[in-house]
Amino acid sequence: MRAVSRTVSRRTVLGLALAGLVTVPRLGRAVAAAQVGGPVGGPAVDPAVGNVMAPIRVLNDGLLGVMRAGKPTPFRDRFHMLAPTVDRVFDLAGILRISVGPRWAGIDAAQQTALTRVFRRFTVASYVDNYDSYADERFDVAPTLRAIGADQVVSTTMVPASGDTVRIDYVMRQKEGGWKIVDALLDGTISRVAVQRSDFRGVLAQGGAPALIVSLERKVADLAGGALES
């Protein structure tokens, strides 16, 4: 299935995807171990560490939710299931500004608003497209953090029932509303934001912000199989 394929997971991170609310079944003990208080009989996790990891647990729960819903559930419905989680755990505005780069300051306010809106829709649609079925996968979260300056990195592994595991690390930054995801690193090293910025640079060079808006809108329509409401 695409959700656990190493090739597709790499595309999820390195392409223009990110770039996840419903109640989902419990995750495995490795995920529980990352929660504040730790597993029964195990060491407690520092509350500060738990606060950094909390958005990742929310994202993993959301992804499992849309995976379990799967293709029998209309894409639009899965989109709306996942969108609140993406809004909650990602610093989408910050990711977009970094991805656009210095050109962002020269984009007028109306186009910035349009870009922010379509980038959010593209991010959510990309996850829904890539996590579209379920076969007993689980997400494991490492119990410790890795610092990159003031940022913290949470290491996760998607474990399929059979086949290769996929590691994606999330770079977390303290924002006014709490810890947010600001980047995803495939295999712990390859930055999605850096690759995305390279992709955006080419489109912006050809047609500026209007071209990037059109490009992202087209991608959303392709992912959703047609027009997708807000």
C-alpha positions as CSV (number, residue, x, y, z in Angstrom):
1,M,0.0,0.0,0.0
2,R,1.2,3.5,-0.7
3,A,1.1,4.6,2.9
4,V,3.9,2.3,4.0
5,S,5.9,2.2,0.8
6,R,9.4,3.7,1.3
7,T,9.2,5.3,-2.2
8,V,5.9,6.9,-1.5
9,S,6.8,8.0,2.0
10,R,9.9,9.6,0.5
11,R,7.7,11.4,-2.0
12,T,5.4,12.6,0.8
13,V,8.3,14.3,2.5
14,L,10.4,15.4,-0.5
15,G,7.7,16.4,-2.9
16,L,5.4,19.3,-2.3
17,A,3.6,17.3,0.4
18,L,3.8,17.5,4.0
19,A,3.9,18.0,3.7
20,G,-3.1,14.9,11.2
21,L,-10.2,14.8,14.2
22,V,-11.5,11.6,15.1
23,T,-11.0,9.0,17.9
24,V,-8.8,6.2,16.7
25,P,-7.8,2.9,18.4
26,R,-4.9,2.8,20.8
27,L,-1.4,2.8,19.3
28,G,1.4,0.4,20.3
29,R,3.4,0.5,23.5
30,A,6.3,2.3,21.9
31,V,3.9,5.3,21.2
32,A,2.5,5.0,24.7
33,A,6.0,5.2,26.1
34,A,6.4,8.6,24.7
35,Q,3.4,9.9,26.6
36,V,3.8,11.8,29.9
37,G,4.1,9.3,32.7
38,G,5.4,6.5,30.5
39,P,4.0,3.0,30.2
40,V,2.9,1.0,33.2
41,G,6.1,-0.2,35.0
42,G,8.3,2.0,32.9
43,P,10.1,5.3,33.7
44,A,8.2,8.5,33.7
45,V,8.8,10.9,30.8
46,D,9.8,14.4,31.7
47,P,6.7,16.7,31.2
48,A,8.7,19.1,29.1
49,V,9.6,16.3,26.8
50,G,6.0,15.2,26.7
51,N,4.9,18.7,25.7
52,V,7.3,18.6,22.7
53,M,6.1,15.1,21.6
54,A,2.4,15.8,22.1
55,P,1.8,17.3,18.6
56,I,3.4,14.2,17.1
57,R,1.1,11.9,18.9
58,V,-1.9,14.0,17.7
59,L,-0.6,13.8,14.1
60,N,-0.1,10.0,14.3
61,D,-3.5,9.5,15.7
62,G,-5.0,11.6,12.9
63,L,-3.1,9.8,10.2
64,L,-4.3,6.4,11.6
65,G,-7.8,7.8,11.5
66,V,-7.8,8.7,7.8
67,M,-6.0,5.4,7.1
68,R,-8.7,3.4,8.8
69,A,-11.4,5.4,7.0
70,G,-9.6,4.6,3.7
71,K,-10.8,5.0,0.1
72,P,-14.4,3.9,0.8
73,T,-14.7,7.3,2.6
74,P,-14.9,10.2,0.1
75,F,-11.7,12.2,-0.2
76,R,-13.5,15.4,0.9
77,D,-14.6,13.7,4.1
78,R,-11.1,12.4,4.9
79,F,-9.7,15.9,4.1
80,H,-12.0,17.5,6.7
81,M,-11.2,14.7,9.2
82,L,-7.5,15.5,9.0
83,A,-7.5,19.3,8.4
84,P,-8.0,20.3,12.1
85,T,-5.0,18.2,13.1
86,V,-2.8,19.7,10.5
87,D,-3.8,23.2,11.6
88,R,-3.1,22.3,15.2
89,V,0.3,20.6,14.9
90,F,2.1,22.4,12.0
91,D,3.4,26.0,11.8
92,L,2.0,26.2,8.3
93,A,2.5,29.9,7.9
94,G,6.1,29.7,9.0
95,I,6.8,26.7,6.7
96,L,5.3,28.6,3.8
97,R,7.4,31.7,4.4
98,I,10.6,29.7,4.6
99,S,9.7,27.6,1.5
100,V,9.0,30.8,-0.5
101,G,12.2,32.4,0.8
102,P,13.1,36.1,0.4
103,R,10.5,36.6,-2.3
104,W,7.8,36.4,0.4
105,A,8.4,40.0,1.5
106,G,7.7,41.2,-2.1
107,I,4.4,39.4,-2.4
108,D,1.4,41.6,-1.8
109,A,-1.0,40.9,1.1
110,A,-3.8,39.5,-1.0
111,Q,-1.5,37.0,-2.7
112,Q,0.1,36.0,0.6
113,T,-3.4,35.2,1.9
114,A,-4.2,33.2,-1.2
115,L,-0.9,31.3,-1.0
116,T,-1.4,30.5,2.7
117,R,-4.9,29.2,2.0
118,V,-3.9,26.9,-0.9
119,F,-0.7,25.7,0.8
120,R,-2.8,24.6,3.7
121,R,-5.2,22.7,1.4
122,F,-2.3,21.2,-0.4
123,T,-0.6,20.0,2.8
124,V,-3.8,18.3,4.0
125,A,-4.6,16.8,0.6
126,S,-1.1,15.4,0.3
127,Y,-1.4,13.6,3.6
128,V,-4.8,12.3,2.8
129,D,-3.6,11.0,-0.6
130,N,-0.6,9.2,0.8
131,Y,-2.2,7.7,3.9
132,D,-5.3,6.2,2.2
133,S,-5.5,2.6,3.6
134,Y,-4.7,0.6,6.7
135,A,-3.1,-2.8,7.2
136,D,-2.2,-2.9,10.9
137,E,0.5,-0.3,10.7
138,R,1.6,1.6,13.8
139,F,3.7,4.7,14.6
140,D,6.5,4.4,17.1
141,V,7.9,7.6,18.8
142,A,11.4,7.6,20.2
143,P,11.3,8.4,24.0
144,T,14.1,11.0,23.7
145,L,14.6,14.2,21.8
146,R,17.5,15.6,19.7
147,A,18.3,19.3,19.9
148,I,19.1,21.5,16.9
149,G,19.8,24.8,18.4
150,A,16.6,25.9,20.2
151,D,14.6,23.4,18.2
152,Q,13.9,19.9,19.2
153,V,13.6,16.8,17.0
154,V,11.2,14.0,17.6
155,S,12.0,10.8,15.8
156,T,9.2,8.6,14.6
157,T,9.0,5.3,12.7
158,M,6.1,3.9,10.7
159,V,6.1,0.2,11.3
160,P,4.1,-1.9,8.8
161,A,2.8,-5.4,9.5
162,S,5.5,-6.6,7.1
163,G,8.2,-4.9,5.1
164,D,10.5,-2.0,5.6
165,T,10.0,0.6,8.3
166,V,10.0,4.3,7.4
167,R,11.7,6.9,9.6
168,I,10.5,10.5,9.6
169,D,11.9,13.0,12.2
170,Y,9.9,16.1,13.0
171,V,11.6,19.4,13.8
172,M,9.7,21.1,16.6
173,R,9.8,24.8,17.5
174,Q,8.4,26.6,20.5
175,K,5.7,29.1,19.3
176,E,3.3,31.3,21.1
177,G,0.7,28.6,21.0
178,G,3.0,25.8,22.0
179,W,5.3,23.4,20.2
180,K,4.7,23.2,16.4
181,I,6.2,21.1,13.6
182,V,8.4,23.3,11.3
183,D,10.1,20.6,9.2
184,A,10.1,16.9,8.5
185,L,13.4,15.0,7.9
186,L,13.3,11.7,5.9
187,D,15.6,9.1,7.3
188,G,16.5,11.7,9.9
189,T,18.5,13.9,7.5
190,I,16.6,15.0,4.3
191,S,14.7,18.2,4.9
192,R,11.3,18.5,3.2
193,V,11.3,22.3,3.6
194,A,14.7,22.5,1.8
195,V,13.5,20.4,-1.1
196,Q,10.1,22.2,-1.2
197,R,11.9,25.6,-1.3
198,S,13.9,24.4,-4.3
199,D,10.7,23.4,-6.0
200,F,8.9,26.7,-5.2
201,R,11.9,28.7,-6.4
202,G,11.5,27.4,-10.0
203,V,7.8,28.2,-10.1
204,L,8.2,31.6,-8.6
205,A,11.0,32.4,-11.1
206,Q,8.7,31.7,-14.0
207,G,5.6,33.4,-12.9
208,G,5.8,34.8,-9.3
209,A,3.2,34.2,-6.7
210,P,0.3,33.8,-9.2
211,A,2.1,30.9,-10.8
212,L,2.7,29.2,-7.5
213,I,-0.9,29.6,-6.5
214,V,-2.1,28.1,-9.7
215,S,0.4,25.3,-9.4
216,L,-0.7,24.4,-5.9
217,E,-4.4,24.6,-6.8
218,R,-3.8,22.2,-9.7
219,K,-2.0,19.8,-7.4
220,V,-4.8,19.9,-4.9
221,A,-7.4,19.1,-7.6
222,D,-5.2,16.3,-8.9
223,L,-4.9,14.8,-5.4
224,A,-8.6,15.1,-4.6
225,G,-9.7,13.8,-8.0
226,G,-11.5,17.1,-8.7
227,A,-12.4,20.4,-7.1
228,L,-12.1,20.5,-3.3
229,E,-14.1,22.9,-1.1
230,S,-12.4,24.8,1.7
